[in-house]
Amino acid sequence: MLDVALTAAGNVFTFQSLLFLTIGMLIGLVVGVVPGMGGTTALAVFGPMTVGLDPYSALSLAGGLMGAVSFGGSVTSILINLPGGAPNAATCLDGYPLAQQGKAGLALGASASASSVGGVIGVFTLLLVIPISKKIVLAFGPSEFFLLATLGLVTIAACAPGRMLRAMIVGGIGLLFAFIGFDNVNGGTRFTFGIEHLWEGIPLAPAMIGLFAFPEMIELSAKGGSIARDKGQVGLTGTLDGVWASFKYWKTLLRGSLIGTLVGAIPGVGGTVAAFLAYFSTVQASKNPESFGKGNIEGVIAPEAANNAKDGGNLIPTLAFGIPGTAEMAVLLGVLVLHGMEPGPTMILHHEAEIYGLILTLTLSSILASVIGLMLVRPLAMITRLDAHILVPSVIAISFVGAYANDSLPGDIVLAFVFGVIGYLLIRFDYPRLPLVIALVLGELAERSFAQAMMISSGSWSIFVTRPISALLFALIVMALTYPMIRTLMQRRNSVEEVS
């Protein structure tokens, strides 16, 4: 193994491979900043351009691109509440409030370091897991998928203290949106109202752009001024404090990285679920859950670590079985085939050096992208000082471009506007937006997996508790539902004791 790793390192650390790694990393940062683009689009555009390159140069370009996209997306999430991709929406929840407090440098520093460390943990976990990857991938069936999706949905209640009923109402509306389009179980279309654009359901990119960017720009336009309410200086000190915060809250960093790697290894789940699940677990583990959504730095560290770590997890089913877990991995699979590498057990046997090369480029890209991001924190943070009359029309224009760029469909612009109105109404009447996002992401997975589990078990509900992983997930769901009530009772008891 050591000989193979040294061979891969020797091929990666050549001028040509490092050049393509740098090009891929810069493309990833730029694409990540553009809302709605994401790594899938970038790989689809630049992957075919690697024809004629040697395998290591092609993998360096792909690895550099994938490793940098997530941090690029976090920049706009933090500064202007505009997620570069759907997984970056979780970073908006606490990153943007920090920017409003004049702490954009702190948030960007934490994001850069968490992304870097999360990426490294993800790829090293991949190295350890590849020999036993078959057991991990095959351990998850329809019942596990359904319970995993349900776990994400029930945490809506746990993460909305004081607004549980409102959270459940918004979550129900989100599920209705998730069921729009073609019915994968019974066939036919639902809730499309004769609009062909809705046949494939609600695309995440324009929905996220609308929910997070538009409402804040409307609020900013109404009140005037700039994003940062605190006019203090944002510079190197705030950035280094953010970097240190990632290591100060090392449990949050490690938890997010492991969740990202584990969820990434499950085909069909994706980075959005990983980021939000990491965020939820951090909220539940915190002694001050009410501080989240108001500028808690742990709310930036957890999803950013998960977002980068999920790439290592995604590679497990892609490389070991040729099963792409996400659209991005499907495009990467095409790049591998283009260069004569057939993903699956034979790739691990015959292209082990190339696998290590890809892992190494992902690691280098995660680290270098964060370093470059840290160098640019000060000028980037100045965006939060721009006057609303300049910033608002610019962000709205970029949002429309991002919504259109995802699939080049005019209907996505309309959807972004519609979800922008919905997001503004939710803020206006003090309803949380997060449950809608989670339900929109997990609704289809939950429905499809439930139907498959029922068909496998001939309608028996015991399938959700008889398998070990299913039983564990079911127990976690019960804990997620009961924990808020227990915590509230304990707080009331402590208050009574203090009074007496």
C-alpha positions as CSV (number, residue, x, y, z in Angstrom):
1,M,0.0,0.0,0.0
2,L,2.8,2.4,0.9
3,D,4.5,1.8,-2.5
4,V,1.3,2.5,-4.3
5,A,0.7,5.7,-2.3
6,L,4.3,6.9,-3.0
7,T,3.8,6.2,-6.7
8,A,0.6,8.2,-6.7
9,A,2.2,11.1,-4.9
10,G,5.1,11.1,-7.4
11,N,2.6,11.4,-10.3
12,V,0.5,14.1,-8.6
13,F,3.5,16.2,-7.5
14,T,4.5,17.0,-11.1
15,F,4.3,20.4,-12.8
16,Q,1.5,19.3,-15.1
17,S,-0.6,17.7,-12.5
18,L,-0.2,20.6,-10.0
19,L,-1.0,23.0,-12.8
20,F,-4.3,21.3,-13.5
21,L,-5.0,21.0,-9.8
22,T,-4.6,24.7,-9.4
23,I,-6.8,25.4,-12.5
24,G,-9.5,23.0,-11.1
25,M,-9.3,24.6,-7.7
26,L,-9.7,28.2,-9.1
27,I,-12.6,27.0,-11.3
28,G,-14.2,25.4,-8.2
29,L,-13.9,28.6,-6.2
30,V,-15.5,30.7,-8.9
31,V,-18.2,28.2,-9.7
32,G,-19.0,27.8,-6.0
33,V,-19.5,31.5,-5.6
34,V,-22.0,31.6,-8.5
35,P,-25.4,30.6,-7.0
36,G,-27.0,27.5,-8.6
37,M,-24.0,26.2,-10.4
38,G,-22.3,23.7,-8.1
39,G,-19.7,21.0,-8.8
40,T,-22.0,19.0,-11.0
41,T,-22.3,21.7,-13.6
42,A,-18.6,22.5,-13.5
43,L,-17.6,18.8,-13.9
44,A,-20.1,18.4,-16.7
45,V,-18.6,21.4,-18.5
46,F,-14.9,20.8,-17.9
47,G,-14.8,17.0,-17.6
48,P,-14.9,16.3,-21.4
49,M,-12.1,18.8,-21.8
50,T,-9.7,16.4,-20.1
51,V,-9.7,14.2,-23.2
52,G,-6.1,13.8,-24.3
53,L,-4.7,14.3,-20.8
54,D,-3.0,11.6,-18.8
55,P,-5.2,10.1,-16.0
56,Y,-3.4,11.9,-13.2
57,S,-3.8,15.3,-14.8
58,A,-7.5,14.7,-15.5
59,L,-8.0,13.5,-11.9
60,S,-6.1,16.5,-10.6
61,L,-8.5,18.8,-12.5
62,A,-11.5,17.0,-11.2
63,G,-10.3,16.6,-7.6
64,G,-9.2,20.3,-7.5
65,L,-12.6,21.4,-8.7
66,M,-14.6,19.2,-6.3
67,G,-12.5,20.1,-3.3
68,A,-12.9,23.9,-3.8
69,V,-16.6,24.2,-4.7
70,S,-18.1,23.9,-1.2
71,F,-15.9,26.7,0.3
72,G,-16.7,29.0,-2.7
73,G,-20.4,28.4,-2.0
74,S,-20.0,29.3,1.6
75,V,-18.6,32.8,0.8
76,T,-21.9,34.1,-0.6
77,S,-23.9,32.1,2.0
78,I,-22.1,34.1,4.8
79,L,-21.8,37.5,3.1
80,I,-25.2,37.9,1.4
81,N,-27.3,34.9,2.5
82,L,-27.2,33.5,-1.0
83,P,-26.2,29.8,-1.0
84,G,-23.8,28.9,-3.8
85,G,-25.4,25.4,-3.8
86,A,-28.1,23.6,-1.9
87,P,-25.7,22.2,0.8
88,N,-24.5,25.7,1.5
89,A,-28.0,26.7,2.7
90,A,-27.2,25.3,6.1
91,T,-24.3,27.8,6.4
92,C,-26.7,30.7,5.8
93,L,-28.5,30.0,9.1
94,D,-25.7,31.3,11.3
95,G,-23.2,32.6,8.9
96,Y,-25.3,35.5,7.6
97,P,-26.3,36.7,11.1
98,L,-22.6,36.8,11.9
99,A,-22.0,39.0,8.9
100,Q,-24.9,41.3,10.0
101,Q,-23.0,41.7,13.3
102,G,-19.9,42.8,11.5
103,K,-18.2,39.4,12.1
104,A,-18.0,38.2,8.4
105,G,-14.2,37.6,8.9
106,L,-14.9,35.4,11.9
107,A,-17.5,33.3,9.9
108,L,-15.3,33.1,6.8
109,G,-12.3,32.0,8.8
110,A,-14.3,29.3,10.6
111,S,-15.7,28.2,7.3
112,A,-12.3,28.0,5.6
113,S,-10.7,26.0,8.4
114,A,-13.7,23.7,8.9
115,S,-13.9,23.0,5.2
116,S,-10.3,22.1,5.0
117,V,-10.2,19.9,8.1
118,G,-13.5,18.3,7.1
119,G,-12.2,17.5,3.6
120,V,-9.0,15.9,5.1
121,I,-11.0,13.8,7.6
122,G,-13.4,12.7,4.8
123,V,-10.6,11.4,2.5
124,F,-8.7,9.7,5.3
125,T,-11.9,8.0,6.4
126,L,-12.2,6.9,2.7
127,L,-8.7,5.3,2.9
128,L,-9.7,3.4,6.0
129,V,-13.1,2.4,4.8
130,I,-12.3,1.2,1.2
131,P,-11.4,-2.3,2.3
132,I,-14.8,-2.8,4.1
133,S,-16.9,-0.5,1.8
134,K,-19.1,-3.3,0.5
135,K,-20.5,-4.0,3.9
136,I,-21.2,-0.3,4.6
137,V,-23.0,0.3,1.3
138,L,-25.1,-2.8,1.4
139,A,-26.1,-2.2,5.1
140,F,-28.6,0.5,4.0
141,G,-31.8,-0.7,2.4
142,P,-35.2,1.1,1.9
143,S,-36.2,0.8,5.6
144,E,-32.9,2.5,6.6
145,F,-33.3,5.2,4.0
146,F,-36.9,6.0,5.2
147,L,-35.9,6.2,8.8
148,L,-32.9,8.4,8.0
149,A,-35.1,10.7,6.1
150,T,-37.7,10.6,9.0
151,L,-34.9,11.4,11.4
152,G,-34.1,14.6,9.5
153,L,-37.8,15.5,9.4
154,V,-38.5,15.0,13.1
155,T,-35.6,17.2,14.1
156,I,-37.6,20.1,12.8
157,A,-39.5,20.0,16.1
158,A,-36.4,19.5,18.2
159,C,-34.6,22.5,16.6
160,A,-37.5,25.0,16.9
161,P,-37.9,25.5,20.6
162,G,-41.0,27.6,21.4
163,R,-42.2,27.3,17.8
164,M,-42.8,23.6,17.4
165,L,-46.3,23.9,16.0
166,R,-45.3,26.5,13.5
167,A,-42.3,24.4,12.5
168,M,-44.5,21.4,11.9
169,I,-46.9,23.4,9.8
170,V,-44.1,24.7,7.6
171,G,-42.7,21.2,7.4
172,G,-46.0,19.9,6.2
173,I,-46.1,22.6,3.5
174,G,-42.6,21.5,2.5
175,L,-43.7,17.9,2.1
176,L,-46.5,19.1,-0.2
177,F,-43.9,20.9,-2.3
178,A,-41.7,17.7,-2.3
179,F,-44.6,15.6,-3.7
180,I,-45.1,17.9,-6.7
181,G,-44.2,16.2,-10.0
182,F,-43.9,12.6,-11.2
183,D,-45.0,9.9,-8.8
184,N,-42.1,7.5,-8.7
185,V,-44.1,4.9,-6.9
186,N,-47.5,4.8,-8.6
187,G,-46.8,6.7,-11.8
188,G,-48.5,9.8,-13.1
189,T,-48.0,13.4,-12.0
190,R,-49.3,15.2,-8.9
191,F,-50.0,18.9,-8.1
192,T,-48.5,20.1,-11.4
193,F,-51.6,22.1,-12.4
194,G,-50.8,21.3,-16.1
195,I,-47.4,23.0,-15.9
196,E,-44.9,20.8,-17.7
197,H,-42.0,22.5,-15.9
198,L,-43.2,20.9,-12.6
199,W,-43.3,17.4,-13.9
200,E,-39.8,16.7,-12.5
201,G,-40.6,18.3,-9.2
202,I,-39.3,21.4,-7.5
203,P,-35.5,21.9,-8.3
204,L,-33.5,22.6,-5.1
205,A,-31.2,25.4,-6.5
206,P,-33.9,28.0,-7.4
207,A,-35.9,27.1,-4.3
208,M,-32.9,27.7,-2.0
209,I,-32.0,30.9,-3.8
210,G,-35.5,32.2,-3.4
211,L,-35.9,31.2,0.2
212,F,-32.7,32.6,1.5
213,A,-31.5,35.4,-0.8
214,F,-34.7,37.3,-1.8
215,P,-36.3,37.8,1.7
216,E,-33.1,39.3,3.1
217,M,-32.6,41.6,0.1
218,I,-36.2,42.8,0.5
219,E,-35.6,43.4,4.3
220,L,-32.3,45.2,3.5
221,S,-33.9,47.3,0.8
222,A,-36.7,48.4,3.2
223,K,-34.4,49.4,6.1
224,G,-31.5,50.7,4.0
225,G,-27.9,50.9,5.1
226,S,-25.7,47.8,4.7
227,I,-25.7,44.2,5.7
228,A,-23.3,44.7,8.6
229,R,-25.1,46.5,11.4
230,D,-21.8,46.7,13.3
231,K,-19.4,49.0,11.5
232,G,-16.4,47.7,13.3
233,Q,-13.3,46.7,11.3
234,V,-13.3,43.2,9.8
235,G,-9.7,42.1,9.2
236,L,-7.1,39.5,10.0
237,T,-7.9,39.3,13.7
238,G,-11.4,38.2,13.1
239,T,-10.3,35.7,10.5
240,L,-7.8,34.1,12.8
241,D,-10.4,34.0,15.6
242,G,-12.6,32.0,13.2
243,V,-9.8,29.6,12.3
244,W,-9.1,29.1,16.0
245,A,-12.9,28.6,16.7
246,S,-12.9,25.4,14.5
247,F,-10.3,23.8,16.7
248,K,-11.8,25.3,19.9
249,Y,-15.0,23.5,19.1
250,W,-13.2,20.3,17.9
251,K,-16.1,18.1,18.9
252,T,-18.4,20.0,16.6
253,L,-15.8,19.8,13.8
254,L,-15.3,16.1,14.3
255,R,-19.0,15.4,14.6
256,G,-19.8,17.3,11.4
257,S,-16.9,15.6,9.5
258,L,-18.0,12.1,10.5
259,I,-21.7,12.8,9.7
260,G,-20.7,14.2,6.3
261,T,-18.5,11.1,5.5
262,L,-21.2,8.6,6.7
263,V,-24.1,10.3,4.9
264,G,-22.0,10.8,1.8
265,A,-21.4,7.1,1.6
266,I,-25.1,6.4,1.3
267,P,-26.2,6.6,-2.4
268,G,-28.9,9.0,-3.1
269,V,-28.8,11.1,0.0
270,G,-26.3,13.8,-0.9
271,G,-24.5,16.8,0.7
272,T,-27.6,18.8,1.5
273,V,-28.8,16.1,4.0
274,A,-25.3,15.8,5.4
275,A,-25.0,19.5,6.0
276,F,-28.4,19.9,7.7
277,L,-28.0,16.7,9.7
278,A,-24.7,18.0,11.0
279,Y,-26.3,21.3,11.9
280,F,-29.2,19.6,13.7
281,S,-27.0,17.3,15.7
282,T,-24.9,20.3,16.8
283,V,-28.1,22.2,17.9
284,Q,-29.3,19.2,19.9
285,A,-25.9,18.7,21.5
286,S,-25.5,22.3,22.5
287,K,-26.2,23.7,26.0
288,N,-27.6,26.9,24.3
289,P,-29.7,25.7,21.4
290,E,-31.6,29.0,21.3
291,S,-28.5,30.8,20.2
292,F,-28.5,29.0,16.8
293,G,-29.9,31.0,13.9
294,K,-28.6,34.2,15.6
295,G,-24.9,33.9,14.9
296,N,-23.5,30.9,16.7
297,I,-20.1,30.0,15.2
298,E,-20.7,26.3,15.7
299,G,-23.6,26.7,13.2
300,V,-21.0,27.5,10.6
301,I,-18.4,24.9,11.6
302,A,-20.7,21.9,11.6
303,P,-22.3,22.1,8.1
304,E,-19.0,23.3,6.5
305,A,-17.1,20.3,7.9
306,A,-19.9,18.0,6.7
307,N,-20.1,19.6,3.3
308,N,-16.5,18.9,2.5
309,A,-16.2,15.6,4.2
310,K,-19.1,14.2,2.2
311,D,-16.9,14.0,-0.9
312,G,-14.8,11.3,0.7
313,G,-17.9,9.4,1.6
314,N,-19.4,9.9,-1.9
315,L,-16.4,8.2,-3.4
316,I,-16.9,5.0,-1.5
317,P,-19.9,3.6,-3.5
318,T,-18.7,5.4,-6.7
319,L,-15.2,3.8,-6.7
320,A,-16.1,0.5,-5.0
321,F,-19.2,-0.4,-6.9
322,G,-19.6,2.1,-9.7
323,I,-22.8,3.4,-8.0
324,P,-22.8,7.2,-8.1
325,G,-24.5,8.5,-4.9
326,T,-25.0,12.0,-6.3
327,A,-25.2,13.7,-9.7
328,E,-21.7,15.1,-9.2
329,M,-20.4,11.6,-8.6
330,A,-22.2,10.4,-11.8
331,V,-20.4,13.0,-13.8
332,L,-17.1,12.0,-12.2
333,L,-17.8,8.4,-13.0
334,G,-18.1,9.5,-16.7
335,V,-14.7,11.2,-16.4
336,L,-13.1,8.0,-15.0
337,V,-14.6,5.9,-17.8
338,L,-13.4,8.4,-20.3
339,H,-9.8,7.7,-19.2
340,G,-10.1,3.9,-19.2
341,M,-10.9,3.4,-15.5
342,E,-14.1,1.3,-14.9
343,P,-15.4,2.0,-11.4
344,G,-16.1,-1.0,-9.3
345,P,-14.1,-3.8,-7.7
346,T,-11.8,-4.1,-10.7
347,M,-10.8,-0.4,-10.3
348,I,-9.6,-1.1,-6.8
349,L,-7.5,-4.0,-8.1
350,H,-6.1,-2.5,-11.3
351,H,-6.1,1.3,-10.7
352,E,-5.2,1.6,-7.0
353,A,-2.6,4.3,-7.7
354,E,-5.1,6.4,-9.5
355,I,-7.5,6.2,-6.5
356,Y,-4.8,7.4,-4.2
357,G,-4.0,10.2,-6.7
358,L,-7.6,11.3,-6.6
359,I,-7.7,11.2,-2.8
360,L,-4.5,13.2,-2.7
361,T,-5.8,15.9,-5.1
362,L,-9.0,16.2,-3.1
363,T,-6.9,16.7,0.1
364,L,-4.7,19.3,-1.5
365,S,-7.6,21.2,-3.0
366,S,-9.5,21.4,0.3
367,I,-6.4,22.8,2.0
368,L,-5.3,25.2,-0.8
369,A,-8.8,26.5,-1.4
370,S,-9.2,27.4,2.2
371,V,-5.7,29.1,2.3
372,I,-6.6,31.2,-0.7
373,G,-10.0,32.0,0.8
374,L,-8.3,33.2,4.0
375,M,-6.1,35.5,2.0
376,L,-9.2,37.1,0.4
377,V,-11.3,37.4,3.6
378,R,-10.7,41.1,4.1
379,P,-11.7,42.3,0.6
380,L,-14.6,39.8,0.6
381,A,-15.9,41.0,4.0
382,M,-16.1,44.5,2.6
383,I,-19.2,43.4,0.6
384,T,-21.1,43.6,3.9
385,R,-20.3,47.3,4.0
386,L,-21.9,48.1,0.6
387,D,-24.9,50.3,0.5
388,A,-28.3,48.6,0.0
389,H,-28.9,50.6,-3.2
390,I,-25.9,49.0,-4.8
391,L,-26.0,45.5,-3.2
392,V,-29.7,44.6,-3.5
393,P,-30.1,44.9,-7.3
394,S,-26.8,43.2,-7.8
395,V,-27.7,40.2,-5.6
396,I,-31.1,39.9,-7.1
397,A,-29.7,39.9,-10.6
398,I,-27.1,37.3,-9.6
399,S,-29.8,35.2,-8.0
400,F,-31.9,35.2,-11.2
401,V,-28.8,34.2,-13.2
402,G,-27.9,31.5,-10.7
403,A,-31.5,30.1,-10.8
404,Y,-31.4,30.0,-14.6
405,A,-27.9,28.6,-14.9
406,N,-28.6,25.4,-13.1
407,D,-30.7,23.9,-15.9
408,S,-31.1,26.8,-18.3
409,L,-34.8,26.9,-17.9
410,P,-36.8,30.1,-17.6
411,G,-39.3,28.4,-15.3
412,D,-36.6,28.2,-12.6
413,I,-36.5,32.0,-12.5
414,V,-40.2,32.0,-11.8
415,L,-39.8,29.3,-9.1
416,A,-37.0,31.4,-7.4
417,F,-39.3,34.4,-7.3
418,V,-42.2,32.3,-5.9
419,F,-40.1,30.9,-3.2
420,G,-38.7,34.3,-2.5
421,V,-42.2,35.5,-1.8
422,I,-42.9,32.5,0.4
423,G,-39.6,33.1,2.3
424,Y,-40.5,36.7,2.9
425,L,-44.0,35.8,4.2
426,L,-42.5,33.2,6.5
427,I,-40.1,35.8,8.0
428,R,-42.8,38.5,8.1
429,F,-45.1,36.2,10.2
430,D,-42.3,34.7,12.3
431,Y,-42.4,31.2,10.8
432,P,-39.1,29.2,10.5
433,R,-37.9,28.6,7.0
434,L,-35.7,25.6,7.9
435,P,-38.5,23.0,8.1
436,L,-39.6,23.8,4.6
437,V,-36.0,23.2,3.3
438,I,-35.6,19.9,5.1
439,A,-39.0,18.6,4.0
440,L,-38.3,19.7,0.4
441,V,-35.0,17.8,0.4
442,L,-36.1,14.6,2.2
443,G,-39.8,14.3,1.1
444,E,-39.2,12.3,-2.1
445,L,-36.6,10.0,-0.5
446,A,-38.9,9.3,2.5
447,E,-41.9,8.5,0.2
448,R,-40.0,6.3,-2.2
449,S,-38.1,4.4,0.5
450,F,-41.3,3.8,2.5
451,A,-43.1,2.3,-0.5
452,Q,-40.1,0.0,-1.2
453,A,-39.8,-1.1,2.4
454,M,-43.6,-2.0,2.5
455,M,-43.3,-4.0,-0.7
456,I,-40.2,-5.9,0.6
457,S,-41.9,-6.7,3.9
458,S,-45.3,-7.5,2.3
459,G,-46.8,-4.6,4.3
460,S,-45.3,-5.5,7.7
461,W,-44.1,-2.6,9.8
462,S,-41.7,-4.8,11.6
463,I,-39.1,-4.1,8.9
464,F,-38.4,-0.8,10.6
465,V,-37.2,-2.3,13.9
466,T,-35.9,-5.8,13.1
467,R,-32.8,-4.8,11.2
468,P,-29.9,-3.4,13.5
469,I,-29.4,-0.1,11.7
470,S,-33.2,0.4,11.4
471,A,-33.6,-0.2,15.1
472,L,-30.8,2.3,15.9
473,L,-32.3,5.0,13.6
474,F,-35.8,4.3,15.1
475,A,-34.4,4.9,18.6
476,L,-32.7,8.1,17.5
477,I,-36.1,9.3,16.1
478,V,-37.8,8.6,19.5
479,M,-35.0,10.5,21.2
480,A,-35.2,13.4,18.9
481,L,-39.0,13.7,19.5
482,T,-38.8,13.3,23.3
483,Y,-35.6,15.3,24.0
484,P,-37.2,18.8,23.6
485,M,-40.0,17.8,26.0
486,I,-37.6,16.4,28.6
487,R,-35.4,19.5,28.3
488,T,-38.4,21.8,28.8
489,L,-39.5,19.8,31.9
490,M,-36.0,20.0,33.3
491,Q,-35.8,23.7,32.8
492,R,-39.2,24.3,34.5
493,R,-38.1,22.1,37.4
494,N,-34.8,24.0,37.8
495,S,-36.8,27.3,37.6
496,V,-39.1,26.1,40.4
497,E,-36.2,25.0,42.5
498,E,-34.5,28.4,42.1
499,V,-37.7,30.3,43.1
500,S,-38.3,28.1,46.1
